[in-house]
Amino acid sequence: MRCPFCRTDNDRVIDSRAGDDGASIRRRRECLGCRRRFTTYERIERQLLTVVKKGGVRDPFDRDKLKRGLAKACWKRPVTDDDIEAVVASLEAELYGMGESEVPSRVIGERLMELLKALDQVAYVRFASVYREFKDVRDFVDELEPILAQSPRPAR
Ligand SMILES: [Zn+2]
């Protein structure tokens, strides 16, 4: 780190501590050239993900928007906010783990559907009906049928 006073690029760290927000580190340094002290802040850089939509439109990855969409799909289903948070966190971990800065929206949609399918089948179909572009009603029914076959109507 170059000294702000004498421009010497040689210092020692006297003290390091976490910043108030917990996402930064504050370091107290002493310049070995002029012995003056200065403070630096290190901040964790969160790589921003860009979602590439059909037609090439690019949008920043928006986890809140995603959560709202999932909450809608899970409306009146036995799915808690924690479940939804876990799905989003799991998806995020995968996306960031891919190490790509741009992710096609299709990849996100498909992965989300897999995660939802494991969580709640009705929520999955609702979500799929919105996010996957069904070519026609037939596709939607194809998706729905095996699920309906598995869950008989509750007795009245
Ligand atoms: Zn200096």
Residues whose N, C-alpha, C, O or C-beta is under 5 A from the ligand:
A	BS01	ZN	C3 F5 C6 R7 T8 C31 G33 C34 R35
